[in-house]
Amino acid sequence: MPSPVTLPRLSWGEAAAPRRALLVHGLGSNGALMWRYGVTLADAGWRADAVDLRGHGSAPRVLDYRLEAYGADVLAARPGGGPWDLVIGHSLGGAASVLATAADPDWTRRLVLIDPAISLTERDRDIVRDSQTRSFDDPSQTAVRAEHPDWHPQDIELKALSAQQASRWAVEQTSAQNPRWDVTEAALCIGVPTHVIASDPHVYSIFRGKPAESAVAANPHITVSFVPGAGHSPHRDRPEETMAALRAAIG
């Protein structure tokens, strides 16, 4: 894997909590936007650390934005004294977490993927690029609220902030440097319990009903559920239902 950078973190829960989780956000976002997972896990007695991915939030800026580079960074983000008990990865964060888990089976004991970007169709790539362009062209709370009027005020605030913090060049290069966006082979190598919480394809999903879902079905360690009525970010579209799905997945 490429040389990693050190990713900044935000944390929820007691530092001495017996269970540790890593939260990995999606393209154009930041660690703070994983706050729903952080709060839910902390309330259940976990310690949850969310990272800013390279080129996002306050993380280092680099030249390499290949998926393998994102994977190397999260693989290097380890808790002290052993593996993560749980890693939650959304979208791009899901792809990076898949690569890290396949590279080192001892990195995490369990994986939860939120509408993960395991393999993107050309149509999905166009939709993602258009969404990112709109975010950078108007990175204001007003614009976010107009597009997502039902989101929690904190999600609106943080989504606008994430577009202001992220490097537009880095986000554009993440698309340009990955002409073939596909980590299916790595997903098929995963040997730890893995659950995908997908979005509703009747709203919009980059996983459910797509070739990636059929491909990873060959791995018996991977199970799938979806959140009805939720788009690509179910923790913002349907937070209560998504947290219930998370609790069911981790027991």
N, C-alpha and C positions, 0 to 999 in steps of 0.2 A: 504493500500500500504506500501512497505518497507520504511525505513527512507531515506530521500533524501540527496544528497550532493549538495553543491553550485557549479553551473557550470560557468566557465569563459565565457566572452562575447566579441565579436567584434561588432562594430556598424557602420551603414551608415545612413546619414541623420541628420537633426537638432534634438537636444535633445528635443526641445519644439514642434516638429511636432505634428499635431492633431491626426494622426493615427499611431498606433504602431503594428509592426509585429515581430514575433519570427520565426527564421529559424533553423531547426533541421536537421543535416546531417545524412548520412548513415553509415553503419558499415565500420570501417577502415579508415574513413575520418576525417575531422575536420571542425570547423565552418567556417574557411576561404574559404573552397571550395564552400560555398554557396554564394560567392561574386556576381555572376550574379543576383541573386534575390535581394541582398542588393542594388546593383547599380540601378537596375530597379525600385525598390520601392522608393529609395531616390530621384531619378529623378522625380518621380511622387508626391513628397511631403510627403512621409512616413518617419518614423524612423524605421529601421530594426536592430534587435539584433540577431546575430548568436551565438549559444552556442557550446562549445566542450562537447560532451557526456562523461559520466564517463569512465575512461580508455583510452580516446582519447585526442589528443592535449595536453593541459596543465591542463586538468581536474583531480580531485582527482582519485587515484587508490584505488580500494576496492576489496572485495571478492565476492560480489553479482553482477552477470551480467544477472539476469533474466529480461525478458521483463518488468515485473512489476516494477523492480527497475529503469529501464530507464524511464518508465512512471512517476514514483514518482518524479524523478529529474526535468523533464520538467514541470510537474504540479506545482512544487515549484518555478519555474522560472516565476515570474509574473512581469508585469509592475506596476508602482505606480498608484494608484487611479482607479483601475478597471480591466476589462478583456483585453486580447489582442484583437485587431481588426481583426487580421489575424494570423494564424500559418501555416507555410509551412514546411512539413516534408517529407524528401526523404528516401525511403527504410526503414531501421531500425528506422530512425527518424519519418517516417510515422506511424509505429506500436506504437512507444512510444506516439506520439501525439494522436492517436486513443484512447489509454488507458487513457490518461489524460483527453480528452474531455468527454469520457464516465463516468469517475469518478466525474467530476465537469462540468456541462453544462455551468457554468458561467466563465469558464477559457478562452474561446475564442468565438468571435462572428462568425468567419468563419474559415474554415479549407480547405487547399489545400494540397493534397497528391501526391507526385511525385513517380510514379511506386512503391507504398508502399508495404512493406513486411507484408501484412495482414495475409496471410496463405501460407506457403512454402511447395511445394512438395519435396519429397526426392531427385528428380533429381535437383531441384533448389538449395537445400541445398548443394549438392555435387559441383555444379557449383560455388556457393558462396565460399565454403571452398577452392576450387582449386584457385580461383581468389585471395583470401586473402593470401594463401601460396606463390603464385608467387610474390605478392607485398612485402611481408616480406623477401623473399629470395633475392630479388634484389630491394631495395628501392631507386633506382636511377632515375634521370630524363631520362637517356638514355633508361632504360627499359620501362618507361611509354611512352616515345615518340615512341618507336618501336611498342608498342601495340596500341597506339592511335595517329597516326601521324597527324590527322586533328584537334586535340584539340588546344585550345588557349595556348600560351606559359605559361600564368599564371596558367592554369589548370594543365599543365604538372609539373610545379614547385611545386604547392601546393599538388598535388596528391603524389608526391615523398616525400615531407615533412610530409604529414599526416602518411605515413607508417613508417617514421623515428620517429615520435612523439608518435604514438599509442603503447600501450602495446600489444605485440603479445599474451601474456597469456590472457589478457582481451578479445581480439577478439576471440581466440579459446574457451574461457569459455562461451562467448555469444552463441556459437553453442552448447557446451556441456551442459550448464545449462538450455537450452530450448529444451528438447527432442521432445516436441510438440510445433511447432511454429505456433500459430494460435490465432489471436485476432479478429476473425470474430464476435464472440458474442458481444464484445465491439463495433465493427463497426456498428452492427445492432441497438445499443442503442443510437447512435449519433443523436442529435436533432437540430444541427446547420447546416447551408448550407455548404456542403462539396463537393469539386470537385476533382476528380482524374485525373491527367495528366499522362497517362500511356505511356510506351515505345512501340515501334513497335514490335509485336511478331515475325515478319519476321526477325528482327535483334536479339533482346532478351528482353523479359519482364518477370518479376516475378508476374505480375498482369493480364495484358490483355490476354484473352484466357485461363486463369487458373481458378480453382475452386473458388478462392477468388472473382473474378469479378462476377460470377454468384450468389454467396452467398450474396454479399452486394447489389445486385440489388433489394433486397426486402426492402431496406431502401429508402423511397422517398426523403430523404434529400441529397442523394448521386448521383451525376452525373459524367459522365466519358467522357473524350476525349483522344486522343493519338497523339503522334508526329511521323509522318511517317519518316522512315529512322533512327530513334534514338534507341540506346540501352538503358540499364538500367539507365544511367545517361543522360537524354535528354538535360539537361542544359549545358552539356559539348559536347555532340554529335551534337546537333542541337540547339544552344543557341538562335538564333533569333526566330525560330519557337516556342520554349518553352516559351520564354518571351511573345510572342504574345498570346499564350494559357493562360498564367498567367493573362495578362491584360484583356482578354476576360472573365476569370473566376471571377475576382474580380470587374469588371465593372468600 
